[in-house]
């Protein structure tokens, strides 16, 4: 192999488990027992701790851990003009969230995540990803009481998210991840997801990434490659790499964020297992286009479980890179 300087870059998808003191504080804030300033102080403390945690593990590209967010759709809706938040709605199992409700024209009142990104980036010399929820997912996970149809709602969300993405780029973010987990649930609406996302990414110069997980990607592929981002970050470990044969038939033309850790499994994957998973993808994608990360965010795991999983992932990548350089 003619290996470039940078290959098999390690990162994570975005979320980490919140520490107990922050969970308690968020409950206290909801009951008006503490102020917004008191809560934000603890959110900053947790963000600093998670940046240090990632640096200690040796990850290449970091995330802010989303310590200041609850649900990924509700968080953004709370900050947009034209939205209100519903009562609790069942997500799956015994998990609930407060669903956004579009009640008027969607407008962007100003930066939502920029100050948090700037704070996280100030804590490290490594790049920190900007993290946004994509327009199709915002539409699909919201009740709509204003726009005439799903397309109009998705495109309205795309306009406000595009402004947030440009604000992140202006602040200095070199990687912007736009999560679209809902895309995999309705293959027939992939053209709409592509149209909406294109309005977010069309004017960006930063590296663009879109994360998707736990869907039937085979029904979307190869049209999935038309999503207007440089990197598709895909859950792969949980589905036992069943997309490999499709990648052989229809070449994967983008960078891939390769999920190698099953975040729904408490057990840590051994290094050798992770190495084999990465080596499997070499059949169809070269190392310089492979970014290695978990299948999804780690907020459902404990910090100890997250640490063991990520430590094994980073060490597996180090060993594999050494082997590749030795035989290149």
C-alpha positions in Angstrom: 0.0 0.0 0.0 1.0 3.6 -0.7 -0.2 4.9 2.7 -0.7 8.6 3.3 0.4 10.4 6.5 -3.1 10.2 7.9 -5.2 7.0 7.8 -7.5 5.1 10.1 -8.4 8.2 12.0 -10.2 7.6 15.3 -13.2 9.5 16.6 -16.6 9.0 18.2 -20.1 9.7 17.0 -21.0 12.4 19.5 -22.7 11.7 22.8 -21.2 10.4 26.1 -23.0 9.4 29.4 -23.7 12.4 31.6 -22.1 12.2 35.1 -24.4 11.7 38.1 -23.9 15.3 39.3 -25.1 16.7 36.0 -28.1 14.4 35.8 -29.1 15.6 39.3 -28.6 19.2 38.3 -30.7 18.8 35.2 -33.6 17.5 37.3 -33.1 20.3 39.8 -33.2 22.8 37.0 -36.5 21.4 35.6 -38.0 21.8 39.1 -36.6 25.4 39.3 -34.4 24.4 42.2 -31.2 25.8 40.6 -30.6 28.6 38.1 -29.6 28.3 34.4 -26.2 29.8 35.4 -25.7 27.1 38.0 -26.6 24.3 35.5 -24.4 25.7 32.8 -21.4 25.8 35.2 -21.8 22.0 35.7 -22.4 21.4 32.0 -19.0 23.1 31.3 -17.4 21.1 34.0 -18.7 17.9 32.4 -17.6 19.0 29.0 -14.1 19.7 30.2 -14.0 16.3 31.8 -15.1 14.5 28.6 -12.5 16.4 26.5 -9.8 15.3 28.9 -11.2 11.7 28.9 -10.9 11.6 25.1 -7.4 13.1 25.0 -6.3 10.5 27.6 -7.6 7.7 25.3 -5.7 9.1 22.3 -8.6 9.8 20.0 -7.8 11.9 16.9 -10.9 13.9 16.4 -12.9 14.8 19.5 -16.6 15.7 20.4 -18.0 17.9 23.1 -20.0 15.0 24.5 -23.3 16.8 24.3 -23.4 17.5 28.0 -25.7 20.5 27.5 -28.2 18.5 25.4 -31.1 16.2 26.1 -32.8 14.7 23.0 -31.0 15.5 19.8 -34.2 16.8 18.0 -35.8 18.5 21.1 -32.6 20.4 21.9 -32.5 22.2 18.6 -36.3 22.8 18.5 -36.2 24.5 21.9 -33.9 27.1 20.3 -35.9 27.7 17.1 -38.6 30.2 16.5 -41.7 28.5 15.3 -41.4 25.4 17.5 -42.8 24.4 20.9 -42.2 21.1 22.8 -44.8 18.4 23.4 -45.4 16.3 26.5 -43.6 13.0 26.8 -43.8 10.7 23.8 -42.6 7.1 23.7 -39.5 6.7 21.6 -38.9 3.0 22.1 -39.0 0.5 24.9 -39.2 2.5 28.1 -37.5 5.6 26.6 -39.5 8.8 26.2 -38.7 12.2 24.9 -40.5 15.6 24.4 -41.3 15.8 20.7 -40.9 19.1 18.8 -44.1 20.7 17.4 -43.8 23.0 14.5 -46.5 25.7 15.1 -45.2 28.6 12.9 -42.6 29.6 10.4 -39.3 28.2 11.4 -36.6 30.8 11.9 -33.0 30.8 13.3 -32.7 33.3 16.1 -28.9 33.0 16.3 -26.2 30.5 17.1 -27.3 27.5 19.1 -24.2 25.3 19.5 -21.4 27.7 18.5 -20.5 28.9 22.0 -20.4 25.3 23.2 -18.3 24.3 20.3 -15.9 27.2 21.0 -15.6 26.3 24.6 -14.9 22.6 23.9 -12.4 23.5 21.2 -10.6 25.9 23.6 -9.8 22.9 25.8 -7.8 21.0 23.3 -5.4 21.3 20.3 -7.2 18.4 18.6 -10.1 19.2 16.2 -13.6 19.1 17.8 -16.5 18.2 15.5 -19.5 20.6 15.2 -22.6 18.5 15.9 -26.0 19.1 14.3 -29.3 17.2 13.8 -30.2 17.0 10.2 -33.2 18.6 8.5 -34.9 15.3 7.5 -34.6 13.9 11.0 -35.9 17.1 12.6 -38.9 16.9 10.3 -39.5 13.2 10.8 -39.2 13.4 14.6 -41.5 16.5 15.0 -45.3 17.0 14.9 -46.1 19.5 12.1 -49.0 21.9 12.6 -47.9 24.6 10.2 -46.4 23.5 6.9 -48.6 21.9 4.2 -46.5 18.7 3.8 -43.4 16.8 4.9 -41.2 18.3 2.1 -42.0 21.8 3.0 -41.3 21.1 6.7 -38.0 19.4 5.9 -36.8 22.2 3.7 -37.8 24.8 6.3 -35.6 22.9 8.8 -32.8 22.8 6.3 -32.8 26.6 6.0 -32.3 27.2 9.8 -29.8 24.3 10.2 -27.8 25.7 7.2 -27.4 29.0 9.1 -26.2 27.1 12.2 -23.7 25.1 10.2 -22.3 28.3 8.6 -22.0 29.9 12.0 -20.0 26.9 13.2 -17.7 27.1 10.2 -17.2 30.8 10.7 -16.3 30.1 14.3 -13.5 27.7 13.1 -15.0 24.2 13.0 -13.2 22.1 10.4 -15.5 19.1 10.7 -19.3 19.4 10.9 -21.4 16.3 11.5 -25.1 16.4 10.5 -26.9 13.4 12.0 -29.7 11.8 10.0 -30.7 8.6 11.8 -34.3 8.9 10.5 -33.2 8.6 6.9 -32.9 4.8 7.2 -36.5 4.3 8.3 -38.2 5.5 5.1 -36.2 4.5 2.0 -38.9 6.0 -0.2 -38.1 9.5 1.1 -34.3 9.3 0.5 -34.6 11.9 -2.4 -36.2 14.3 0.1 -33.4 13.7 2.6 -30.8 14.4 -0.1 -32.6 17.6 -1.2 -32.9 18.9 2.4 -29.3 18.0 3.3 -27.9 19.6 0.2 -29.3 23.0 1.3 -27.3 22.6 4.5 -24.0 21.6 3.0 -23.9 23.5 -0.3 -22.0 26.5 1.0 -19.8 24.8 3.5 -16.0 24.4 3.1 -15.6 22.3 6.3 -15.5 18.5 6.1 -19.1 17.3 6.2 -20.2 14.1 7.8 -23.6 12.4 8.2 -24.2 9.8 10.8 -26.8 7.1 10.4 -27.5 4.0 12.5 -29.6 0.9 13.0 -31.5 1.0 9.7 -31.9 -1.2 6.6 -29.1 0.5 4.6 -29.3 -2.2 1.9 -32.6 -0.7 0.8 -31.0 2.7 0.4 -27.7 1.7 -1.3 -26.2 2.8 -3.6 -28.5 5.8 -3.8 -27.3 6.6 -0.2 -24.0 7.8 -1.8 -25.9 10.8 -3.2 -26.2 12.3 0.2 -24.2 15.6 -0.2 -21.5 15.0 2.4 -17.9 13.8 2.2 -18.2 11.1 4.8 -21.0 8.7 5.7 -20.7 7.4 9.3 -22.5 4.1 9.5 -23.4 1.5 12.1 -21.7 -1.6 11.0 -20.7 -3.8 14.0 -24.3 -4.3 15.1 -25.3 -5.6 11.6 -22.2 -7.8 11.3 -20.9 -5.9 8.3 -23.7 -7.2 6.0 -23.1 -4.2 3.7 -19.7 -5.5 2.5 -21.1 -7.5 -0.4 -23.1 -4.5 -1.6 -19.9 -2.4 -1.4 -18.2 -5.0 -3.7 -21.1 -4.7 -6.2 -21.5 -0.9 -6.0 -18.2 0.8 -4.9 -18.3 3.0 -1.8 -17.0 6.3 -3.1 -16.9 8.4 0.0 -15.0 8.4 3.3 -16.6 6.0 5.7 -17.1 6.4 9.5 -16.8 2.7 10.3 -18.7 1.6 13.3 -16.7 -1.1 15.1 -18.2 -1.0 18.6 -21.8 -2.1 19.3 -23.0 0.5 21.7 -26.0 -1.6 22.7 -23.7 -4.3 24.1 -22.2 -3.8 27.6 -19.2 -6.0 26.9 -16.1 -4.4 25.5 -15.0 -5.8 22.1 -11.5 -7.4 22.2 -8.7 -5.7 20.2 -8.4 -8.6 17.9 -12.1 -8.5 17.1 -11.9 -4.8 16.3 -8.8 -5.3 14.1 -10.6 -8.0 12.1 -13.6 -5.8 11.6 -11.4 -3.0 10.2 -9.5 -5.4 8.1 -12.8 -6.7 6.6 -13.5 -3.3 5.1 -10.0 -3.1 3.5 -11.5 -5.3 0.8 -13.6 -2.4 -0.5 -12.3 0.8 1.0 -8.7 1.9 1.4 -7.3 2.9 4.9 -7.1 6.6 4.1 -10.8 6.8 3.6 -11.7 4.9 6.8 -12.5 6.7 10.1 -12.9 4.3 13.0 -15.6 4.9 15.7 -18.4 3.3 17.6 -21.7 2.4 15.9 -23.5 5.3 17.6 -23.2 7.7 20.5 -22.2 6.2 23.8 -24.7 7.9 26.1 -26.5 4.6 26.8 -23.3 3.1 28.2 -21.5 3.9 31.5 -18.4 6.0 31.4 -16.4 2.9 32.5 -17.9 0.8 29.7 -17.2 3.6 27.2 -13.6 3.8 28.4 -12.9 0.1 28.0 -14.5 0.0 24.5 -12.7 3.1 23.2 -9.4 2.1 24.8 -9.5 -1.2 22.9 -10.5 0.5 19.7 -7.6 3.0 19.9 -5.1 0.3 20.7 -6.4 -1.9 17.9 -6.0 0.9 15.4 -2.5 1.6 16.7 -1.5 -2.0 16.2 -3.1 -2.2 12.8 -1.4 1.0 11.6 2.0 -0.3 12.8 1.4 -3.5 10.9 0.3 -1.7 7.7 3.3 0.6 7.8 5.6 -2.3 8.3 4.4 -4.1 5.2 3.6 -1.1 3.0 
